[in-house]
Amino acid sequence: MATPRPRPELPAPRVVWPEGFAARLEAFVPRVAARRERREGAGSGSLLGAGEEFVGHRPYRAGEDLRRLDWGLLARSDQPFVRRTRREAAESWAVVLDTSASMGLGEPGKLSAGATLAAAVAAVGARGGATVQVVTGAAPPLEVRRGAPLGRLLEGLGTLEAGGSGGLAELLGSWRPPNGCGFVVVVGDLVGAEPRDLAPWERPGRELALAQVLAPEELAPPQEGVVRWFDPEGEGSRLAGGSDAMGHYDQRLEAWLEGWARAAGRPGLRWSVGSSAVPFEERARAILEGGTG
């Protein structure tokens, strides 16, 4: 019987925070949280309790009951908004971070980039009054609430390590957002997952944002010379190169990304892709403000 080949060591298996990350996060969170509150029509004091008191408006989400629309505001602004209550303001969020072996690649590492996005989204949600679960599959979910020290969140995320061959699909199949969870953010490279895996998570009134993180060399591999192809969740690594191999890779990458882009046309589902080298502020702001960065 042949002895299985040992898997090669991952280049970037652990979370390494960018220089000055804690200070950058401290500056980022209140700015973005304040913009969200202004956009949704709620003051800072309106996010602290439960009840049905009217606190402002928020954009209508595809699939919601049309009876919730503020028809007067629609007539004045030509934009669909629903009335937002204090109960809804204290909503539930979930941030799902892929920690499978493929996230241990890249320079900067994909796991590190994903952790910065997860931290930023969770911190902004908690600042706005949401209860945020950070789910990784590698450890019990972290729960983040308003007033919790950011250091505790960073400490929990900082212990993560990429590993395992199940990929994101395994995590998507083993955990479900609570029924009342209105905003779910999935952060990862989406390797091994398909749009249909998300179907059980989609429901009217829920916003699902996919933040795909790929390494710079995955998005734009060298076009000349021999390339070391690395598959940490498969058969390890091999060497290949030449224009034919690069052309085949580019075609497969384009088709893969187009598949996710098409899925993002479903109601309540957003998708974006970016390099692990992109500053977390840019991508997190787009995730939280409905953009595609």
N, C-alpha and C positions, 0 to 999 in steps of 0.2 A: 504494500500500500504506500502510495506516495505521501511524503510528509508535506503538509500544507505550508506554503511559503509565508513567512512572517509578514505582517502588514508593515509598510514603511512608516517611519515616524512622521507625524503631522508637522508641517512647518510652523503653524501658528495655532496651537490647540487651546491656549488660555486667553483669558480676557486681559488685555493691556489697555488701560485708559489713556486717551490722548493727553498730551501735556496740558496741564491747567484745566482738566476736564471738570473737576468739582466747581471751580470758580465760574467757568463758562456756563455750567448747568444752573448755578445759582442766579446768574444774570438772565438766562434764557427763560426760565420757568415763569417768573412774574410777568414778563413782557407778553408772552404768548397767551398766558391765562387771561390777562386783562383784555387782550384783543378778542378772545373768544367770548368773554362776558359782554363786551360792548356789542359784538356782532349779533349775539343771541338776545340782546335786550335785557340782560339781568345785571343788577348792581352787585358789588362784591359781597354785600351782606345778605343777598337773597339766596345764596347757595348753601346755607348752613343747616336748614331744617327740613322737615317733611310736612306735607299738607297739600291742599289744593289751591292755595293762594296764587293768584296770577302774578308772575314776575317778569313777563316779557314775551318775546317771540323767538322762534328759531325757524330755519328753512324747513319746508315740507320734505319728508323723505318718501321716496317712491314706495308705493304699496300701503301707505297709511290710510286710515279711514278718512274719507273726504269731509266727514262731518267735523273734523278737528280744524279745518282750514278757517282762518280769519278772512271771511269773504270781503269785509270792508277794506282791510289792508290790501287784499289782492286787487280790488278795484282801483285803489289809489296808486299802488306801486307797480302793478302788473307782474308781481312776483309772489309765488305761493309761500305763505308762512302759516305756522300753527301756533296757537297760544301755549305758552310754556308755564307750567305750574311749579310751585316750590318742590313738590314731590318728585317731579321729573328731573329737576335741577340736581337733586342728590341721587344721581343715577349710578349705575354699575357699569364698569368698563372691564375689559380683559386685554392683556398684552401677551401674546404667545410668541416665544423666542425659540427658534430651532437651535439645538445644541448637538446635532448629529455630526458624524466625522467630517462630512464635506464642509462644514463650517470652520474647520481648522486649517483652511487653506487661505492663501492670499497675503498680500503685503500692501496695506495693513490687513490683518487677519479679518475674515468675515465675521467670526464670532465677536471680536472686539467691536467692530462697527455695529453689529446687531445689538450688542449690549448697550451701547451708547444711545441708540434709538429707543430701545425698550425703556431705559431709565428716563429719557426725556419725556416720552409720551406718558408714562406712569406718573411722573412728578407733576406734569401739567394737569392731568386728570384729577389727581388728589387735591391740587391747589384749588381747582374749581368745585370741589365738593363731592366728586365721585369716589366711590370705593373701587379700587383697581386691583385686580388679581394679575400677577405676573406669573405666567405658566411656562415652564421649560421642559418638563418631563424628566429632568435630571435630578430634581429635588422637589419637595412640597411647594405648592404655589406660595409666592410672597404676596401679602396683602398690604396695600399702601393706602393710607387715609390722610385727609387733610391734617396738617400739623406734624406729621411723622418726619423725623430727621432724614434728610437726603442721604446722610452717611450710612444709615441702616440699609437703604435700598442698594447703594453702591457696594456695600460689603457683601450682601447676598448675591448680587450679580457677579461680583468680582471673583467668586469662588468657582464659577462655572468652567467646565472644560469640555471641549468638543470630543465626541466619541460615540460609538455605536453605529450600527449599520441600518437601523430602522428608518432613518430619514424623517422628514416632516410628516409624511403620510401616516406613520405609526402614531405620532402625537395627535394628529387630527382625528384619528380613529379611536383614541383612548380617552379623550377628554371632550366635554361639551360645554360651551358657555351656559351659564344659568339663564333661565327663561327671561329674566328681567334685564339681562345685559344688553344695553343699547348700542355700544360701540366696541368692536373687536378689532384689534390690530395684530396681524400676523407678520412677524419679522423673520426672514431666513432666505436661503438661496433657492428654495422651492424644488430642490433636487429630489426626485422620487415622488413628488406630489403631482396631482392632476386637478384641473378645475372641478371635476366631479366630486373630488374628496371634500370640497367645501359645501356641497349641497345641504348636508344636515345642519350646518351652522347658519344658513341663510333663512331669514324670516322677515315678514313685513315689519317695518319700523326699526330694524337693526341695520346699522352701518358697519360694513366689513371692509377693512382697508388692508391690502397686501403690500408690504414693503419688501421687495426682492433685493437682496444684497449679493452682488457678484464681485469677485476680485477683478482688479484692472486687467490682469492677463487673461481672464475668462472672457471679458468683453472685447478685448483687442489683443489677441495672442500674436506673437512674432510671426511675420509672414515669410521669413526666410530662415534657413538653417534647420537643425534638428531640435525638436521640442520634446521635453519630458512630459508626457501625459500622466496625470496623477488621478487615480480613482480610489479614494480612501474607503469607500463603501462597497467596492467591488474587488478587482484583482490587483490592487496596488498601483504600480506605475510601469510605463513602457516608453520607449523612445520611438519617435516617428517625425516626419517632416516632409517638406516639399510642397509645391504649390497645390497639388491635387488634395493632399491631406488638409491643408489650410482652407481650401475652397469648400471641401466637404464639411468641415467644422463650422465655417461661417453660415452655410446653408442650414445646418441643423440648429444652430443658435437662433437664427432669424425665425425659423419655423416654430421653435419652442416659445420664444418671446411673443410671437404673433398669437399663439394659442392663448396665452395669459391675457393679452390685450383684448382678444375677442370675449373672453370670459368676463372682463371688466365692464362689458356692455349690459350685464344683468343688473336688475334693480338693486340698489343698495350695496353694490360691490365696486370697489375701486382697486386699482393695481398700479404700481410704479416700480421701476427698476433703476438701480444706480450702483455705482462703484463703491467699494468699501473705503475708497480714499476721499469720498465726498464728505465735507464737514457735517457733523450730525445736525447742526442747527438748520441747515438748508433742507435736509430731508424730513426732519421731524416737524418743521413748520409746515411743509406741504402736507404731511399726513394729517396734522391737526386742523389745518385750515381748508382741507378739501382739494388740494392741488395734486399734481402728478410728479413731484420731484422725487 
